[in-house]
Amino acid sequence: MHIENLVRMANQIGAFFQDMPDHPEALHDAAQHIKKFWEPRMRRALLAHVDDGGAELGPFIREAIDTHREMLEPLVRA
């Protein structure tokens, strides 16, 4: 999947959750949604994009990713 599509989907998720009245809960729920519904390679690609500057990511979803990065990192199996 191309990073442009992942960024678009992440921004859509952010747009849905950003208007929740409890900001910390909204950040958690947005990150939880990505963890629950995105496969590990999609999450790895998104996190790599953030590490490269995160171009085109909206401020809310970027904050959600930064705040809950550990939740989003796929487990590495030996």
mmCIF file of the N, C-alpha and C atoms, coordinates in Angstrom:
data_MODEL
# 
_entry.id   MODEL 
# 
loop_
_atom_site.group_PDB 
_atom_site.id 
_atom_site.type_symbol 
_atom_site.label_atom_id 
_atom_site.label_alt_id 
_atom_site.label_comp_id 
_atom_site.label_asym_id 
_atom_site.label_entity_id 
_atom_site.label_seq_id 
_atom_site.pdbx_PDB_ins_code 
_atom_site.Cartn_x 
_atom_site.Cartn_y 
_atom_site.Cartn_z 
_atom_site.occupancy 
_atom_site.B_iso_or_equiv 
_atom_site.pdbx_formal_charge 
_atom_site.auth_seq_id 
_atom_site.auth_comp_id 
_atom_site.auth_asym_id 
_atom_site.auth_atom_id 
_atom_site.pdbx_PDB_model_num 
ATOM 1   N N  . MET A 1 1  ? 0.839   -1.176  0.000  1.00 0.00 ? 1  MET A N  1 
ATOM 2   C CA . MET A 1 1  ? 0.000   0.000   0.000  1.00 0.00 ? 1  MET A CA 1 
ATOM 3   C C  . MET A 1 1  ? 0.885   1.241   0.000  1.00 0.00 ? 1  MET A C  1 
ATOM 4   N N  . HIS A 1 2  ? 0.545   2.206   -0.791 1.00 0.00 ? 2  HIS A N  1 
ATOM 5   C CA . HIS A 1 2  ? 1.335   3.435   -0.897 1.00 0.00 ? 2  HIS A CA 1 
ATOM 6   C C  . HIS A 1 2  ? 1.124   4.322   0.325  1.00 0.00 ? 2  HIS A C  1 
ATOM 7   N N  . ILE A 1 3  ? 2.173   5.029   0.708  1.00 0.00 ? 3  ILE A N  1 
ATOM 8   C CA . ILE A 1 3  ? 2.106   5.873   1.898  1.00 0.00 ? 3  ILE A CA 1 
ATOM 9   C C  . ILE A 1 3  ? 1.037   6.951   1.750  1.00 0.00 ? 3  ILE A C  1 
ATOM 10  N N  . GLU A 1 4  ? 0.797   7.418   0.536  1.00 0.00 ? 4  GLU A N  1 
ATOM 11  C CA . GLU A 1 4  ? -0.237  8.443   0.333  1.00 0.00 ? 4  GLU A CA 1 
ATOM 12  C C  . GLU A 1 4  ? -1.599  7.920   0.786  1.00 0.00 ? 4  GLU A C  1 
ATOM 13  N N  . ASN A 1 5  ? -1.884  6.660   0.505  1.00 0.00 ? 5  ASN A N  1 
ATOM 14  C CA . ASN A 1 5  ? -3.157  6.068   0.936  1.00 0.00 ? 5  ASN A CA 1 
ATOM 15  C C  . ASN A 1 5  ? -3.209  5.913   2.451  1.00 0.00 ? 5  ASN A C  1 
ATOM 16  N N  . LEU A 1 6  ? -2.100  5.521   3.050  1.00 0.00 ? 6  LEU A N  1 
ATOM 17  C CA . LEU A 1 6  ? -2.065  5.383   4.507  1.00 0.00 ? 6  LEU A CA 1 
ATOM 18  C C  . LEU A 1 6  ? -2.259  6.732   5.188  1.00 0.00 ? 6  LEU A C  1 
ATOM 19  N N  . VAL A 1 7  ? -1.619  7.756   4.650  1.00 0.00 ? 7  VAL A N  1 
ATOM 20  C CA . VAL A 1 7  ? -1.763  9.103   5.209  1.00 0.00 ? 7  VAL A CA 1 
ATOM 21  C C  . VAL A 1 7  ? -3.209  9.570   5.076  1.00 0.00 ? 7  VAL A C  1 
ATOM 22  N N  . ARG A 1 8  ? -3.814  9.341   3.932  1.00 0.00 ? 8  ARG A N  1 
ATOM 23  C CA . ARG A 1 8  ? -5.212  9.737   3.713  1.00 0.00 ? 8  ARG A CA 1 
ATOM 24  C C  . ARG A 1 8  ? -6.121  9.031   4.725  1.00 0.00 ? 8  ARG A C  1 
ATOM 25  N N  . MET A 1 9  ? -5.923  7.727   4.892  1.00 0.00 ? 9  MET A N  1 
ATOM 26  C CA . MET A 1 9  ? -6.753  6.976   5.838  1.00 0.00 ? 9  MET A CA 1 
ATOM 27  C C  . MET A 1 9  ? -6.507  7.441   7.279  1.00 0.00 ? 9  MET A C  1 
ATOM 28  N N  . ALA A 1 10 ? -5.254  7.675   7.632  1.00 0.00 ? 10 ALA A N  1 
ATOM 29  C CA . ALA A 1 10 ? -4.940  8.149   8.984  1.00 0.00 ? 10 ALA A CA 1 
ATOM 30  C C  . ALA A 1 10 ? -5.602  9.499   9.239  1.00 0.00 ? 10 ALA A C  1 
ATOM 31  N N  . ASN A 1 11 ? -5.563  10.384  8.268  1.00 0.00 ? 11 ASN A N  1 
ATOM 32  C CA . ASN A 1 11 ? -6.202  11.687  8.423  1.00 0.00 ? 11 ASN A CA 1 
ATOM 33  C C  . ASN A 1 11 ? -7.714  11.558  8.550  1.00 0.00 ? 11 ASN A C  1 
ATOM 34  N N  . GLN A 1 12 ? -8.310  10.613  7.856  1.00 0.00 ? 12 GLN A N  1 
ATOM 35  C CA . GLN A 1 12 ? -9.746  10.383  7.995  1.00 0.00 ? 12 GLN A CA 1 
ATOM 36  C C  . GLN A 1 12 ? -10.081 9.894   9.404  1.00 0.00 ? 12 GLN A C  1 
ATOM 37  N N  . ILE A 1 13 ? -9.251  9.018   9.930  1.00 0.00 ? 13 ILE A N  1 
ATOM 38  C CA . ILE A 1 13 ? -9.438  8.538   11.301 1.00 0.00 ? 13 ILE A CA 1 
ATOM 39  C C  . ILE A 1 13 ? -9.321  9.715   12.263 1.00 0.00 ? 13 ILE A C  1 
ATOM 40  N N  . GLY A 1 14 ? -8.310  10.535  12.055 1.00 0.00 ? 14 GLY A N  1 
ATOM 41  C CA . GLY A 1 14 ? -8.133  11.715  12.898 1.00 0.00 ? 14 GLY A CA 1 
ATOM 42  C C  . GLY A 1 14 ? -9.320  12.656  12.835 1.00 0.00 ? 14 GLY A C  1 
ATOM 43  N N  . ALA A 1 15 ? -9.862  12.866  11.650 1.00 0.00 ? 15 ALA A N  1 
ATOM 44  C CA . ALA A 1 15 ? -11.016 13.757  11.496 1.00 0.00 ? 15 ALA A CA 1 
ATOM 45  C C  . ALA A 1 15 ? -12.217 13.225  12.270 1.00 0.00 ? 15 ALA A C  1 
ATOM 46  N N  . PHE A 1 16 ? -12.368 11.916  12.319 1.00 0.00 ? 16 PHE A N  1 
ATOM 47  C CA . PHE A 1 16 ? -13.489 11.327  13.047 1.00 0.00 ? 16 PHE A CA 1 
ATOM 48  C C  . PHE A 1 16 ? -13.338 11.530  14.557 1.00 0.00 ? 16 PHE A C  1 
ATOM 49  N N  . PHE A 1 17 ? -12.150 11.286  15.094 1.00 0.00 ? 17 PHE A N  1 
ATOM 50  C CA . PHE A 1 17 ? -11.953 11.294  16.539 1.00 0.00 ? 17 PHE A CA 1 
ATOM 51  C C  . PHE A 1 17 ? -11.649 12.672  17.118 1.00 0.00 ? 17 PHE A C  1 
ATOM 52  N N  . GLN A 1 18 ? -11.173 13.618  16.329 1.00 0.00 ? 18 GLN A N  1 
ATOM 53  C CA . GLN A 1 18 ? -10.690 14.881  16.887 1.00 0.00 ? 18 GLN A CA 1 
ATOM 54  C C  . GLN A 1 18 ? -11.759 15.738  17.554 1.00 0.00 ? 18 GLN A C  1 
ATOM 55  N N  . ASP A 1 19 ? -13.007 15.527  17.235 1.00 0.00 ? 19 ASP A N  1 
ATOM 56  C CA . ASP A 1 19 ? -14.066 16.344  17.833 1.00 0.00 ? 19 ASP A CA 1 
ATOM 57  C C  . ASP A 1 19 ? -14.646 15.759  19.111 1.00 0.00 ? 19 ASP A C  1 
ATOM 58  N N  . MET A 1 20 ? -14.090 14.657  19.576 1.00 0.00 ? 20 MET A N  1 
ATOM 59  C CA . MET A 1 20 ? -14.544 14.099  20.855 1.00 0.00 ? 20 MET A CA 1 
ATOM 60  C C  . MET A 1 20 ? -14.235 15.107  21.965 1.00 0.00 ? 20 MET A C  1 
ATOM 61  N N  . PRO A 1 21 ? -15.107 15.226  22.952 1.00 0.00 ? 21 PRO A N  1 
ATOM 62  C CA . PRO A 1 21 ? -14.894 16.241  23.988 1.00 0.00 ? 21 PRO A CA 1 
ATOM 63  C C  . PRO A 1 21 ? -13.688 15.985  24.897 1.00 0.00 ? 21 PRO A C  1 
ATOM 64  N N  . ASP A 1 22 ? -13.323 14.731  25.097 1.00 0.00 ? 22 ASP A N  1 
ATOM 65  C CA . ASP A 1 22 ? -12.183 14.387  25.951 1.00 0.00 ? 22 ASP A CA 1 
ATOM 66  C C  . ASP A 1 22 ? -10.962 14.160  25.054 1.00 0.00 ? 22 ASP A C  1 
ATOM 67  N N  . HIS A 1 23 ? -10.087 15.170  24.975 1.00 0.00 ? 23 HIS A N  1 
ATOM 68  C CA . HIS A 1 23 ? -8.956  15.125  24.038 1.00 0.00 ? 23 HIS A CA 1 
ATOM 69  C C  . HIS A 1 23 ? -8.028  13.927  24.277 1.00 0.00 ? 23 HIS A C  1 
ATOM 70  N N  . PRO A 1 24 ? -7.595  13.663  25.523 1.00 0.00 ? 24 PRO A N  1 
ATOM 71  C CA . PRO A 1 24 ? -6.726  12.491  25.729 1.00 0.00 ? 24 PRO A CA 1 
ATOM 72  C C  . PRO A 1 24 ? -7.399  11.177  25.315 1.00 0.00 ? 24 PRO A C  1 
ATOM 73  N N  . GLU A 1 25 ? -8.678  11.057  25.600 1.00 0.00 ? 25 GLU A N  1 
ATOM 74  C CA . GLU A 1 25 ? -9.398  9.853   25.197 1.00 0.00 ? 25 GLU A CA 1 
ATOM 75  C C  . GLU A 1 25 ? -9.487  9.759   23.675 1.00 0.00 ? 25 GLU A C  1 
ATOM 76  N N  . ALA A 1 26 ? -9.691  10.892  23.026 1.00 0.00 ? 26 ALA A N  1 
ATOM 77  C CA . ALA A 1 26 ? -9.764  10.911  21.566 1.00 0.00 ? 26 ALA A CA 1 
ATOM 78  C C  . ALA A 1 26 ? -8.440  10.474  20.947 1.00 0.00 ? 26 ALA A C  1 
ATOM 79  N N  . LEU A 1 27 ? -7.331  10.937  21.498 1.00 0.00 ? 27 LEU A N  1 
ATOM 80  C CA . LEU A 1 27 ? -6.012  10.533  21.002 1.00 0.00 ? 27 LEU A CA 1 
ATOM 81  C C  . LEU A 1 27 ? -5.832  9.026   21.151 1.00 0.00 ? 27 LEU A C  1 
ATOM 82  N N  . HIS A 1 28 ? -6.195  8.515   22.317 1.00 0.00 ? 28 HIS A N  1 
ATOM 83  C CA . HIS A 1 28 ? -6.074  7.082   22.576 1.00 0.00 ? 28 HIS A CA 1 
ATOM 84  C C  . HIS A 1 28 ? -6.954  6.284   21.623 1.00 0.00 ? 28 HIS A C  1 
ATOM 85  N N  . ASP A 1 29 ? -8.184  6.709   21.455 1.00 0.00 ? 29 ASP A N  1 
ATOM 86  C CA . ASP A 1 29 ? -9.126  5.972   20.609 1.00 0.00 ? 29 ASP A CA 1 
ATOM 87  C C  . ASP A 1 29 ? -8.699  5.970   19.143 1.00 0.00 ? 29 ASP A C  1 
ATOM 88  N N  . ALA A 1 30 ? -8.132  7.075   18.673 1.00 0.00 ? 30 ALA A N  1 
ATOM 89  C CA . ALA A 1 30 ? -7.647  7.130   17.291 1.00 0.00 ? 30 ALA A CA 1 
ATOM 90  C C  . ALA A 1 30 ? -6.500  6.141   17.091 1.00 0.00 ? 30 ALA A C  1 
ATOM 91  N N  . ALA A 1 31 ? -5.550  6.148   18.030 1.00 0.00 ? 31 ALA A N  1 
ATOM 92  C CA . ALA A 1 31 ? -4.422  5.210   17.943 1.00 0.00 ? 31 ALA A CA 1 
ATOM 93  C C  . ALA A 1 31 ? -4.909  3.774   18.083 1.00 0.00 ? 31 ALA A C  1 
ATOM 94  N N  . GLN A 1 32 ? -5.855  3.544   18.981 1.00 0.00 ? 32 GLN A N  1 
ATOM 95  C CA . GLN A 1 32 ? -6.397  2.203   19.178 1.00 0.00 ? 32 GLN A CA 1 
ATOM 96  C C  . GLN A 1 32 ? -7.082  1.709   17.907 1.00 0.00 ? 32 GLN A C  1 
ATOM 97  N N  . HIS A 1 33 ? -7.765  2.591   17.207 1.00 0.00 ? 33 HIS A N  1 
ATOM 98  C CA . HIS A 1 33 ? -8.422  2.217   15.957 1.00 0.00 ? 33 HIS A CA 1 
ATOM 99  C C  . HIS A 1 33 ? -7.387  1.739   14.927 1.00 0.00 ? 33 HIS A C  1 
ATOM 100 N N  . ILE A 1 34 ? -6.290  2.479   14.805 1.00 0.00 ? 34 ILE A N  1 
ATOM 101 C CA . ILE A 1 34 ? -5.233  2.076   13.869 1.00 0.00 ? 34 ILE A CA 1 
ATOM 102 C C  . ILE A 1 34 ? -4.643  0.736   14.286 1.00 0.00 ? 34 ILE A C  1 
ATOM 103 N N  . LYS A 1 35 ? -4.383  0.566   15.573 1.00 0.00 ? 35 LYS A N  1 
ATOM 104 C CA . LYS A 1 35 ? -3.821  -0.702  16.046 1.00 0.00 ? 35 LYS A CA 1 
ATOM 105 C C  . LYS A 1 35 ? -4.764  -1.867  15.754 1.00 0.00 ? 35 LYS A C  1 
ATOM 106 N N  . LYS A 1 36 ? -6.042  -1.652  15.979 1.00 0.00 ? 36 LYS A N  1 
ATOM 107 C CA . LYS A 1 36 ? -7.015  -2.724  15.841 1.00 0.00 ? 36 LYS A CA 1 
ATOM 108 C C  . LYS A 1 36 ? -7.284  -3.109  14.391 1.00 0.00 ? 36 LYS A C  1 
ATOM 109 N N  . PHE A 1 37 ? -7.324  -2.128  13.494 1.00 0.00 ? 37 PHE A N  1 
ATOM 110 C CA . PHE A 1 37 ? -7.772  -2.394  12.135 1.00 0.00 ? 37 PHE A CA 1 
ATOM 111 C C  . PHE A 1 37 ? -6.686  -2.377  11.062 1.00 0.00 ? 37 PHE A C  1 
ATOM 112 N N  . TRP A 1 38 ? -5.487  -1.926  11.394 1.00 0.00 ? 38 TRP A N  1 
ATOM 113 C CA . TRP A 1 38 ? -4.399  -1.909  10.411 1.00 0.00 ? 38 TRP A CA 1 
ATOM 114 C C  . TRP A 1 38 ? -3.465  -3.076  10.690 1.00 0.00 ? 38 TRP A C  1 
ATOM 115 N N  . GLU A 1 39 ? -3.060  -3.733  9.627  1.00 0.00 ? 39 GLU A N  1 
ATOM 116 C CA . GLU A 1 39 ? -2.114  -4.831  9.812  1.00 0.00 ? 39 GLU A CA 1 
ATOM 117 C C  . GLU A 1 39 ? -0.725  -4.269  10.130 1.00 0.00 ? 39 GLU A C  1 
ATOM 118 N N  . PRO A 1 40 ? 0.155   -5.100  10.709 1.00 0.00 ? 40 PRO A N  1 
ATOM 119 C CA . PRO A 1 40 ? 1.460   -4.619  11.162 1.00 0.00 ? 40 PRO A CA 1 
ATOM 120 C C  . PRO A 1 40 ? 2.280   -3.902  10.084 1.00 0.00 ? 40 PRO A C  1 
ATOM 121 N N  . ARG A 1 41 ? 2.277   -4.390  8.861  1.00 0.00 ? 41 ARG A N  1 
ATOM 122 C CA . ARG A 1 41 ? 3.108   -3.717  7.842  1.00 0.00 ? 41 ARG A CA 1 
ATOM 123 C C  . ARG A 1 41 ? 2.578   -2.321  7.527  1.00 0.00 ? 41 ARG A C  1 
ATOM 124 N N  . MET A 1 42 ? 1.273   -2.106  7.648  1.00 0.00 ? 42 MET A N  1 
ATOM 125 C CA . MET A 1 42 ? 0.697   -0.776  7.441  1.00 0.00 ? 42 MET A CA 1 
ATOM 126 C C  . MET A 1 42 ? 1.136   0.151   8.575  1.00 0.00 ? 42 MET A C  1 
ATOM 127 N N  . ARG A 1 43 ? 1.107   -0.347  9.806  1.00 0.00 ? 43 ARG A N  1 
ATOM 128 C CA . ARG A 1 43 ? 1.532   0.470   10.949 1.00 0.00 ? 43 ARG A CA 1 
ATOM 129 C C  . ARG A 1 43 ? 3.026   0.780   10.870 1.00 0.00 ? 43 ARG A C  1 
ATOM 130 N N  . ARG A 1 44 ? 3.823   -0.207  10.462 1.00 0.00 ? 44 ARG A N  1 
ATOM 131 C CA . ARG A 1 44 ? 5.269   0.038   10.298 1.00 0.00 ? 44 ARG A CA 1 
ATOM 132 C C  . ARG A 1 44 ? 5.521   1.127   9.265  1.00 0.00 ? 44 ARG A C  1 
ATOM 133 N N  . ALA A 1 45 ? 4.810   1.075   8.152  1.00 0.00 ? 45 ALA A N  1 
ATOM 134 C CA . ALA A 1 45 ? 4.984   2.078   7.098  1.00 0.00 ? 45 ALA A CA 1 
ATOM 135 C C  . ALA A 1 45 ? 4.580   3.468   7.592  1.00 0.00 ? 45 ALA A C  1 
ATOM 136 N N  . LEU A 1 46 ? 3.488   3.538   8.346  1.00 0.00 ? 46 LEU A N  1 
ATOM 137 C CA . LEU A 1 46 ? 3.044   4.831   8.880  1.00 0.00 ? 46 LEU A CA 1 
ATOM 138 C C  . LEU A 1 46 ? 4.064   5.384   9.871  1.00 0.00 ? 46 LEU A C  1 
ATOM 139 N N  . LEU A 1 47 ? 4.576   4.541   10.755 1.00 0.00 ? 47 LEU A N  1 
ATOM 140 C CA . LEU A 1 47 ? 5.567   4.997   11.727 1.00 0.00 ? 47 LEU A CA 1 
ATOM 141 C C  . LEU A 1 47 ? 6.864   5.418   11.037 1.00 0.00 ? 47 LEU A C  1 
ATOM 142 N N  . ALA A 1 48 ? 7.263   4.716   9.993  1.00 0.00 ? 48 ALA A N  1 
ATOM 143 C CA . ALA A 1 48 ? 8.457   5.111   9.232  1.00 0.00 ? 48 ALA A CA 1 
ATOM 144 C C  . ALA A 1 48 ? 8.224   6.470   8.580  1.00 0.00 ? 48 ALA A C  1 
ATOM 145 N N  . HIS A 1 49 ? 7.012   6.692   8.097  1.00 0.00 ? 49 HIS A N  1 
ATOM 146 C CA . HIS A 1 49 ? 6.675   7.988   7.492  1.00 0.00 ? 49 HIS A CA 1 
ATOM 147 C C  . HIS A 1 49 ? 6.760   9.099   8.544  1.00 0.00 ? 49 HIS A C  1 
ATOM 148 N N  . VAL A 1 50 ? 6.270   8.837   9.739  1.00 0.00 ? 50 VAL A N  1 
ATOM 149 C CA . VAL A 1 50 ? 6.377   9.818   10.825 1.00 0.00 ? 50 VAL A CA 1 
ATOM 150 C C  . VAL A 1 50 ? 7.845   10.101  11.115 1.00 0.00 ? 50 VAL A C  1 
ATOM 151 N N  . ASP A 1 51 ? 8.672   9.056   11.152 1.00 0.00 ? 51 ASP A N  1 
ATOM 152 C CA . ASP A 1 51 ? 10.103  9.235   11.398 1.00 0.00 ? 51 ASP A CA 1 
ATOM 153 C C  . ASP A 1 51 ? 10.777  10.060  10.310 1.00 0.00 ? 51 ASP A C  1 
ATOM 154 N N  . ASP A 1 52 ? 10.216  10.028  9.107  1.00 0.00 ? 52 ASP A N  1 
ATOM 155 C CA . ASP A 1 52 ? 10.755  10.810  7.989  1.00 0.00 ? 52 ASP A CA 1 
ATOM 156 C C  . ASP A 1 52 ? 10.156  12.211  7.906  1.00 0.00 ? 52 ASP A C  1 
ATOM 157 N N  . GLY A 1 53 ? 9.401   12.606  8.920  1.00 0.00 ? 53 GLY A N  1 
ATOM 158 C CA . GLY A 1 53 ? 8.844   13.954  8.952  1.00 0.00 ? 53 GLY A CA 1 
ATOM 159 C C  . GLY A 1 53 ? 7.329   13.996  8.950  1.00 0.00 ? 53 GLY A C  1 
ATOM 160 N N  . GLY A 1 54 ? 6.677   12.927  8.519  1.00 0.00 ? 54 GLY A N  1 
ATOM 161 C CA . GLY A 1 54 ? 5.225   12.854  8.582  1.00 0.00 ? 54 GLY A CA 1 
ATOM 162 C C  . GLY A 1 54 ? 4.482   13.818  7.683  1.00 0.00 ? 54 GLY A C  1 
ATOM 163 N N  . ALA A 1 55 ? 5.035   14.083  6.503  1.00 0.00 ? 55 ALA A N  1 
ATOM 164 C CA . ALA A 1 55 ? 4.400   15.030  5.580  1.00 0.00 ? 55 ALA A CA 1 
ATOM 165 C C  . ALA A 1 55 ? 2.940   14.663  5.329  1.00 0.00 ? 55 ALA A C  1 
ATOM 166 N N  . GLU A 1 56 ? 2.105   15.680  5.326  1.00 0.00 ? 56 GLU A N  1 
ATOM 167 C CA . GLU A 1 56 ? 0.674   15.585  5.013  1.00 0.00 ? 56 GLU A CA 1 
ATOM 168 C C  . GLU A 1 56 ? -0.172  14.984  6.135  1.00 0.00 ? 56 GLU A C  1 
ATOM 169 N N  . LEU A 1 57 ? 0.422   14.554  7.235  1.00 0.00 ? 57 LEU A N  1 
ATOM 170 C CA . LEU A 1 57 ? -0.389  14.074  8.348  1.00 0.00 ? 57 LEU A CA 1 
ATOM 171 C C  . LEU A 1 57 ? -0.968  15.272  9.092  1.00 0.00 ? 57 LEU A C  1 
ATOM 172 N N  . GLY A 1 58 ? -2.258  15.200  9.406  1.00 0.00 ? 58 GLY A N  1 
ATOM 173 C CA . GLY A 1 58 ? -2.896  16.265  10.162 1.00 0.00 ? 58 GLY A CA 1 
ATOM 174 C C  . GLY A 1 58 ? -2.360  16.331  11.582 1.00 0.00 ? 58 GLY A C  1 
ATOM 175 N N  . PRO A 1 59 ? -2.473  17.505  12.214 1.00 0.00 ? 59 PRO A N  1 
ATOM 176 C CA . PRO A 1 59 ? -1.912  17.678  13.554 1.00 0.00 ? 59 PRO A CA 1 
ATOM 177 C C  . PRO A 1 59 ? -2.531  16.756  14.609 1.00 0.00 ? 59 PRO A C  1 
ATOM 178 N N  . PHE A 1 60 ? -3.825  16.483  14.527 1.00 0.00 ? 60 PHE A N  1 
ATOM 179 C CA . PHE A 1 60 ? -4.449  15.622  15.527 1.00 0.00 ? 60 PHE A CA 1 
ATOM 180 C C  . PHE A 1 60 ? -3.924  14.194  15.417 1.00 0.00 ? 60 PHE A C  1 
ATOM 181 N N  . ILE A 1 61 ? -3.937  13.626  14.214 1.00 0.00 ? 61 ILE A N  1 
ATOM 182 C CA . ILE A 1 61 ? -3.503  12.233  14.074 1.00 0.00 ? 61 ILE A CA 1 
ATOM 183 C C  . ILE A 1 61 ? -2.013  12.112  14.363 1.00 0.00 ? 61 ILE A C  1 
ATOM 184 N N  . ARG A 1 62 ? -1.252  13.134  14.029 1.00 0.00 ? 62 ARG A N  1 
ATOM 185 C CA . ARG A 1 62 ? 0.179   13.132  14.358 1.00 0.00 ? 62 ARG A CA 1 
ATOM 186 C C  . ARG A 1 62 ? 0.375   13.097  15.872 1.00 0.00 ? 62 ARG A C  1 
ATOM 187 N N  . GLU A 1 63 ? -0.427  13.894  16.592 1.00 0.00 ? 63 GLU A N  1 
ATOM 188 C CA . GLU A 1 63 ? -0.341  13.885  18.054 1.00 0.00 ? 63 GLU A CA 1 
ATOM 189 C C  . GLU A 1 63 ? -0.740  12.525  18.608 1.00 0.00 ? 63 GLU A C  1 
ATOM 190 N N  . ALA A 1 64 ? -1.774  11.923  18.044 1.00 0.00 ? 64 ALA A N  1 
ATOM 191 C CA . ALA A 1 64 ? -2.215  10.594  18.492 1.00 0.00 ? 64 ALA A CA 1 
ATOM 192 C C  . ALA A 1 64 ? -1.111  9.563   18.285 1.00 0.00 ? 64 ALA A C  1 
ATOM 193 N N  . ILE A 1 65 ? -0.467  9.618   17.140 1.00 0.00 ? 65 ILE A N  1 
ATOM 194 C CA . ILE A 1 65 ? 0.620   8.677   16.839 1.00 0.00 ? 65 ILE A CA 1 
ATOM 195 C C  . ILE A 1 65 ? 1.803   8.913   17.776 1.00 0.00 ? 65 ILE A C  1 
ATOM 196 N N  . ASP A 1 66 ? 2.180   10.176  17.953 1.00 0.00 ? 66 ASP A N  1 
ATOM 197 C CA . ASP A 1 66 ? 3.314   10.486  18.824 1.00 0.00 ? 66 ASP A CA 1 
ATOM 198 C C  . ASP A 1 66 ? 3.036   10.095  20.278 1.00 0.00 ? 66 ASP A C  1 
ATOM 199 N N  . THR A 1 67 ? 1.820   10.345  20.731 1.00 0.00 ? 67 THR A N  1 
ATOM 200 C CA . THR A 1 67 ? 1.456   10.075  22.118 1.00 0.00 ? 67 THR A CA 1 
ATOM 201 C C  . THR A 1 67 ? 1.368   8.575   22.399 1.00 0.00 ? 67 THR A C  1 
ATOM 202 N N  . HIS A 1 68 ? 0.911   7.824   21.421 1.00 0.00 ? 68 HIS A N  1 
ATOM 203 C CA . HIS A 1 68 ? 0.660   6.395   21.632 1.00 0.00 ? 68 HIS A CA 1 
ATOM 204 C C  . HIS A 1 68 ? 1.483   5.510   20.704 1.00 0.00 ? 68 HIS A C  1 
ATOM 205 N N  . ARG A 1 69 ? 2.678   5.944   20.406 1.00 0.00 ? 69 ARG A N  1 
ATOM 206 C CA . ARG A 1 69 ? 3.529   5.207   19.470 1.00 0.00 ? 69 ARG A CA 1 
ATOM 207 C C  . ARG A 1 69 ? 3.768   3.760   19.914 1.00 0.00 ? 69 ARG A C  1 
ATOM 208 N N  . GLU A 1 70 ? 4.025   3.562   21.194 1.00 0.00 ? 70 GLU A N  1 
ATOM 209 C CA . GLU A 1 70 ? 4.304   2.198   21.673 1.00 0.00 ? 70 GLU A CA 1 
ATOM 210 C C  . GLU A 1 70 ? 3.148   1.255   21.375 1.00 0.00 ? 70 GLU A C  1 
ATOM 211 N N  . MET A 1 71 ? 1.934   1.757   21.449 1.00 0.00 ? 71 MET A N  1 
ATOM 212 C CA . MET A 1 71 ? 0.761   0.950   21.153 1.00 0.00 ? 71 MET A CA 1 
ATOM 213 C C  . MET A 1 71 ? 0.752   0.526   19.682 1.00 0.00 ? 71 MET A C  1 
ATOM 214 N N  . LEU A 1 72 ? 1.269   1.381   18.822 1.00 0.00 ? 72 LEU A N  1 
ATOM 215 C CA . LEU A 1 72 ? 1.192   1.145   17.380 1.00 0.00 ? 72 LEU A CA 1 
ATOM 216 C C  . LEU A 1 72 ? 2.325   0.298   16.840 1.00 0.00 ? 72 LEU A C  1 
ATOM 217 N N  . GLU A 1 73 ? 3.411   0.173   17.587 1.00 0.00 ? 73 GLU A N  1 
ATOM 218 C CA . GLU A 1 73 ? 4.553   -0.587  17.078 1.00 0.00 ? 73 GLU A CA 1 
ATOM 219 C C  . GLU A 1 73 ? 4.240   -2.064  17.086 1.00 0.00 ? 73 GLU A C  1 
ATOM 220 N N  . PRO A 1 74 ? 4.317   -2.688  15.914 1.00 0.00 ? 74 PRO A N  1 
ATOM 221 C CA . PRO A 1 74 ? 4.052   -4.128  15.838 1.00 0.00 ? 74 PRO A CA 1 
ATOM 222 C C  . PRO A 1 74 ? 5.077   -4.914  16.646 1.00 0.00 ? 74 PRO A C  1 
ATOM 223 N N  . LEU A 1 75 ? 4.635   -6.018  17.203 1.00 0.00 ? 75 LEU A N  1 
ATOM 224 C CA . LEU A 1 75 ? 5.549   -6.891  17.930 1.00 0.00 ? 75 LEU A CA 1 
ATOM 225 C C  . LEU A 1 75 ? 6.545   -7.509  16.972 1.00 0.00 ? 75 LEU A C  1 
ATOM 226 N N  . VAL A 1 76 ? 7.769   -7.608  17.419 1.00 0.00 ? 76 VAL A N  1 
ATOM 227 C CA . VAL A 1 76 ? 8.810   -8.256  16.623 1.00 0.00 ? 76 VAL A CA 1 
ATOM 228 C C  . VAL A 1 76 ? 8.969   -9.662  17.162 1.00 0.00 ? 76 VAL A C  1 
ATOM 229 N N  . ARG A 1 77 ? 8.772   -10.633 16.303 1.00 0.00 ? 77 ARG A N  1 
ATOM 230 C CA . ARG A 1 77 ? 8.905   -12.038 16.705 1.00 0.00 ? 77 ARG A CA 1 
ATOM 231 C C  . ARG A 1 77 ? 10.270  -12.564 16.331 1.00 0.00 ? 77 ARG A C  1 
ATOM 232 N N  . ALA A 1 78 ? 10.849  -13.317 17.242 1.00 0.00 ? 78 ALA A N  1 
ATOM 233 C CA . ALA A 1 78 ? 12.193  -13.870 17.001 1.00 0.00 ? 78 ALA A CA 1 
ATOM 234 C C  . ALA A 1 78 ? 12.108  -15.146 16.221 1.00 0.00 ? 78 ALA A C  1 
# 
